[in-house]
């Protein structure tokens, strides 16, 4: 479905460019974007290596386990079907920490590990469990306390105040996360017979 949406957007964009006689600009963008993409990857690599390394150190030193225990009073209500002392809580804590630091690319593999652990708890069924759906919603809403990737991108592209967006991102992600949890609970309430 997503591929069809992207294809439709691409066709609309090309059609709009043809209609407005902007084909030279489209060609320039198509030729320049690979170079810009590679440069952006190189510029962001250091950031991801740093934070990925720090998260690995935190995991190896036991900080992630301690963090998962500290936030268990919240996660036990958000993910009520997960066993208390299961490894999944460490993956969830790492995923939440990476999202709070605005590191979507670092949190993705941690989210996948969380999903794999939840699938085992779910009995390897083909249907997503309640906790798996909740995790997808929380990752989509993504509570962000320090948007490091966005700050880095703003700095790369010459922003005079790259951190100026922090309050807006904090407020918007708080509201999006609260809304995601509410939607999750509402849909669970109306479909709870499917999760038994």
C-alpha positions in Angstrom: 0.0 0.0 0.0 2.8 2.4 0.9 4.5 1.7 -2.4 1.3 2.7 -4.2 1.1 5.9 -2.2 4.7 6.9 -3.1 4.1 6.0 -6.7 1.0 8.2 -6.8 2.9 11.1 -5.2 5.7 10.7 -7.7 3.3 10.8 -10.6 1.4 13.8 -9.2 4.8 15.6 -8.7 6.0 14.9 -12.2 2.6 15.9 -13.7 2.7 19.2 -11.7 6.2 19.9 -12.9 5.2 19.3 -16.6 2.1 21.5 -16.2 4.2 24.3 -14.7 7.2 23.9 -17.1 9.5 22.9 -14.2 11.1 19.8 -15.8 14.7 21.3 -15.7 14.3 21.8 -11.9 13.1 18.2 -11.5 16.1 16.9 -13.5 18.4 19.0 -11.4 16.9 17.7 -8.2 17.1 14.1 -9.4 20.7 14.5 -10.3 21.7 16.4 -7.1 19.8 14.3 -4.6 22.0 11.2 -4.6 25.1 13.4 -3.8 23.2 15.2 -1.0 21.9 11.9 0.4 25.4 10.4 0.6 26.7 13.6 2.3 23.8 13.6 4.7 24.5 9.9 5.6 28.2 10.7 6.2 27.3 13.7 8.3 24.8 11.8 10.4 27.0 8.6 10.8 29.1 10.1 13.6 26.0 11.0 15.5 24.5 7.5 15.2 27.8 5.8 16.0 28.2 7.9 19.1 24.7 7.3 20.5 24.6 3.7 19.4 27.9 3.2 21.2 26.6 4.9 24.4 23.4 2.9 24.3 25.5 -0.3 24.0 27.7 0.8 26.9 24.5 1.5 28.9 23.2 -1.9 28.1 26.5 -3.7 29.0 26.9 -1.8 32.2 23.3 -2.6 33.4 22.0 0.9 33.0 19.3 -0.2 30.6 18.1 -2.9 33.0 18.0 -0.3 35.8 16.1 2.0 33.5 13.6 -0.7 32.5 13.0 -1.4 36.2 12.5 2.3 36.9 10.0 2.7 34.1 8.2 -0.6 34.8 5.5 1.2 36.9 4.6 2.8 33.6 5.2 0.0 31.1 3.3 -2.5 33.2 0.1 -0.5 32.4 1.0 0.1 28.8 2.1 -3.5 28.1 0.0 -5.5 30.7 0.4 -8.9 29.1 4.2 -9.0 29.2 5.8 -11.0 32.0 7.6 -8.9 34.6 11.1 -10.3 34.4 11.3 -11.0 30.7 14.1 -9.8 28.5 11.6 -7.8 26.4 11.6 -5.1 29.0 15.3 -4.4 28.3 14.6 -4.1 24.6 11.6 -1.8 25.3 13.7 0.4 27.6 16.4 0.7 24.9 13.9 1.5 22.3 12.2 4.1 24.4 15.5 5.7 25.3 16.6 5.9 21.7 13.3 7.5 20.7 13.6 10.0 23.5 16.9 11.0 22.1 15.4 11.4 18.7 17.4 8.5 17.2 14.8 6.8 15.0 17.4 4.8 13.1 18.9 3.5 16.3 15.6 2.7 17.9 14.3 0.7 14.9 16.5 -2.4 15.4 15.7 -2.3 19.1 12.0 -2.1 18.2 12.4 -5.1 16.0 14.1 -7.1 18.8 11.2 -6.1 21.1 8.7 -7.3 18.4 10.6 -10.7 18.1 10.5 -11.2 21.9 6.8 -10.3 22.0 6.1 -12.7 19.1 7.6 -15.5 21.2 5.5 -14.5 24.2 2.5 -14.5 21.8 3.2 -18.1 20.8 4.5 -17.2 17.4 1.0 -16.5 16.1 0.5 -14.7 12.8 -1.8 -12.2 14.5 -0.2 -9.2 16.4 -0.7 -9.2 20.1 -2.0 -6.3 22.1 1.5 -5.3 23.2 2.8 -5.5 19.6 0.2 -3.1 18.4 0.8 -0.7 21.3 4.6 -0.7 20.5 3.9 0.2 16.9 1.7 3.1 18.0 4.3 4.3 20.6 7.1 4.1 18.0 4.9 6.1 15.5 4.1 8.8 18.0 7.7 8.7 19.4 8.0 10.8 22.6 11.2 12.9 22.0 12.9 14.8 24.7 16.1 15.6 22.8 15.7 15.6 19.0 19.3 15.0 18.1 18.8 13.9 14.5 16.7 17.0 13.7 19.1 19.3 15.5 22.0 17.8 13.5 20.1 18.1 10.2 19.3 21.8 11.0 22.9 22.4 11.8 24.1 20.6 8.6 21.8 22.8 6.5 23.0 26.0 8.0 20.4 26.9 10.6 21.5 29.8 12.9 19.5 28.3 15.8 19.3 24.5 15.3 17.9 23.9 18.8 15.1 26.3 18.5 12.6 23.6 17.5 13.1 21.6 20.8 10.1 23.0 22.7 7.8 22.5 19.8 9.0 18.9 19.2 8.7 18.2 23.0 5.1 19.5 23.2 3.9 17.9 20.0 5.4 14.5 20.8 4.0 14.5 24.3 0.5 15.1 22.8 1.0 12.6 20.0 2.1 9.9 22.5 -0.8 10.6 24.8 -3.2 10.4 21.8 -1.6 7.2 20.6 -2.1 5.6 24.1 -5.7 6.8 24.2 -6.4 5.4 20.6 -4.8 2.1 21.6 -7.0 1.7 24.7 -10.2 2.7 22.8 -9.5 0.2 20.0 -8.5 -2.5 22.5 -11.7 -1.9 24.5 -13.9 -2.4 21.4 -11.9 -5.4 20.1 -10.8 -7.1 23.3 -12.5 -10.4 22.4 -9.9 -10.7 19.5 -7.0 -10.6 22.0 -8.2 -13.5 24.2 
